[in-house]
Amino acid sequence: MIGQTLIGLLVLFGSGLLFWIWELQDPRQLVEYRSRFSREFGAAMLSAVYSIILAYFFVALVRLTISPSLMDFIGWTGLLSLPLWIRLGIAYVLKDFSFYVTHWLKHKNNILWLTHNWHHSIDQLWWLAAQRESLTDVLLFKVGFLSFPLLGIPPEIMIFVGIHYIIHDNWIHLNVKWRSWMKAIEWVYVTPRFHAVHHTQTGPITKNLGALLTVFDRLFGTYVDPEAIAPDQIQFASGDNAVVTVRKIVGV
């Protein structure tokens, strides 16, 4: 599991380097990378520790919840006989629905908000800022990954699923200009500008909650078109909210 975490860190910073070049070439706003890097790098190292801890938790969760009788029932439905690529797609959709519901609850419930508060203390979005997540925040989001073993997705495929999510987290937090081509992608897939709307302090706080897919925001009325927000309305967390505390890091 430590080896997988090291691979994750290589993917994080390898993809981050490419995204960083994009940010420097086409920035939406100026970011003082030198003054911010050490803080966000520390958050990334904490995230790596969380990954090791929660990997053991997830293995225990799988053993606890996924029994042979449950797998027999899923097999009886015919889902496990579907081609791997279809099962993988279904698992992604179920995972994203789980993320959407959990994310909505974190913004609606005062206690659950404590798990997510540190992530929303980001006062400027850029690729490495995605790593500012508390232990309990990551734990709650991990539960949705149960959809993959439930649909019989093999471990060797899960390695690539994990890599995809790492790169995607970098992608949606990019500090790049909002280009018109992103609108076409947003019919299905979350883009940097779609997720930036979620981080803005303008309008309702429960907006653009999806992680990978935009469909659930459209279905449940939490979608806000990025083009409906004027550039001068875009404001992220204040300096006071960005203060790091132990409670924010743990998420309690």
N, C-alpha and C positions, 0 to 999 in steps of 0.2 A: 504493500500500500504506500510505503514511503517512495518506492520507485515510481508509482503512478503519479504521486504528488510532484516529484521532480520533473516528470514529463509534462505535467500540467503547468508548472512554472516556466519551462522552456517554451511551451506553446503561448502562454500568457505574454511573455516578454518578446518572443519572436514575432508574433502577430502584432503586438503593441508597437514594435519598432516600425513596421510597415505602416500602421495606422498613424503613428507619430509623424512620419514623413508627409502623409496626406494632410494632417492637421496643420503642419507648418506651411504647406503649399496653399491651403485653402481654408484658413481659420474663420470661424464664425465670430469669435471674439478673441481678444488678446489674453493669453494665459502666461503667468509667470512660472514657467516650468521648473526653474532652478529652486525657487523657494517652496514649491509644492511637492516636488518629487520625493523628498525624504519622507514626508508624512504619508503620502499615498503608497510608497514602497513599503513602509512599516505596516500599513493596512493589508497589503498583499501578502506579507510574511505571516501576519496573523491569520489570513484566509487560508494559507497553506497548512498551518497548524490545525485550523478548524477542519480542513479536508481530511487530515489523517484521523482526527478524533471521530468525525462523523462517518467516515468510511466503515469503521468498526460498528458504529451505531446502525448504519444502514444494513450491514450484513446481518446483525442481530434482528433488525426489523423484518427483513425478508424471511428469516427462519421462523420468526414468531407468527407472521401473518399469512405466509404462502405455504399452506399445508398441501399434502398430496390430494386430499379430497377436494380442495379448492381448485387445484390444477385439473383434476378429473372433470369437475363441473365446467371449467372453461373449455376443456377439450370437447365436452359434450355439446357446447354451443357451436362448435365448428371453427372457432376463431383460430385455434392453434394449427389447423390444417391449411390456413390461408398462406400464400407466399410470404416469405420473410419481409419483402419490401412493403407489402400492404400492412402487415402487423407492426412494422416499424413506424409507418405513417400514423396508424391508429394510436400507438403508444405516445408519439409526439403530441397528437391532438389531446389525448387524455392528460398528459403531463401539463400541457399549456392551460387546459381548463382548470386543473388543480391549482396551478400557479395563479390564475386569474381570481379564483374564489378566495384563496389564501391572501392574496394581495389586497383584494377588496376589504376583507375582514380586518387586515392590519391598519387600513386607513379609517375604518369605521369604529373600531373598538379601541378604547383608550388604553387598555392593558396590552393588547396585541401591538398597538402603535409603538410601544416601548421597544419591541423587537426590531422595528424598522426605522426608528428615528435616526439612527446614526447614518444610514444610507442617504436620508434626505437632509442631512447636514451639509451635503456637498454644495458649495456656493459657486463653483464653476465646473461644468461638465468637460471632461477630457478622458481619453481612453483608460487611464489607470485609476480614475476615480470610481470605476465600477466595483473595485475591490473593497470599498468601505461598507462592509456588511457585518452585523453582529453575529455572535455564535447562534443565538436563538433564531435570528432571521434566516440564516442558512439552513438550520435544522428543519424549520417548518417548510421551507421550500423543497428540501430533499425528499419529503414524503411522497411527492408527486412522481418521483422516479420509480415507484413501485409498479407503475404501468408497464415498464419495460420487462422485468422478470415475469410479470403476470402473463404477458403475451409471448413468453419464450424467446426473448431476444438474447442471443448468446453473449457471453462476456467479451469476446473479441470485437463484437460490434459496439458494445457499450463504451469501449475505449474511445472510439471515434465519436460517439454521441457526446461524451464528456469533452473532447477537444472542440466539437462544434459549439457547445454551450460557453466554453471559455472565450472563444473567438467572438461569439455573438455578444457576450457581455461587453467586450471591448468596443465592438461595432456600434451598439446602440447608445453608448455614452460619448461618442466622438464629438470633438469640437470642430465641426466642419460646417460650411455654409449649407443652407437648406436649398437644395437643387430641385428643379421641377421633376426630374426623372424619379425622384424618391416617391412621388405621389403614385406612380404606376405600381411600384413595388408594394406600397401600403395597402393595396386592395387585399393583400394576403399577409405580407411579412412586415414585421416591425423594423423601422428605420431610425437613424439617429434623431431626426426631427420629430418623429412620432413620440419617441421616448422622452425627448427634451420637453415636450408639452407636459408630460406627466410630472416632471420636476419643477415646472414653473409654479409660482405662488399666485398666479392669476386664475380666477374662476374656481370651479369646484375642485376639491382635492382628489376626488375619485374619478380620474380621467386617464384614458390611455394606459390601462393596467396590464395589458397583455405582455408576455415575455417574448414569444416568437411570432405569434399570430395576432392579427388585428380583428379576427372574426368575432370574438367574444365581446369586445368593446362595442362593435357595431350591433350585435344581437341584443345586448343588455343596456344600451343607451349611455355608455361611458366614453364613447368615441368623441374626440374633439379634433377637428381638422386643423393641422398646423397652419394652414394658410388663413385661418380665421383669427389668428393671433398676430397682432402687429409687433414688429421687432422691438419697439420701445416698451412693450408689455412684458417682455421676457425677463423675469427676475427669479433667481434661485435663492437658496437659503441665505440668511443674513450672517454677518460675522459672529454674532452672539450664538446662533444656532450651530455654527461650525465648531464650537469649542468641544474638544474631545474629553470625555470622561470615561471612567471604568464602567459605569452603568450602561453607557451607550455602546461600548465595545462588546460587552456581554449581552446586552439587549434585555435588561430587566428594569 
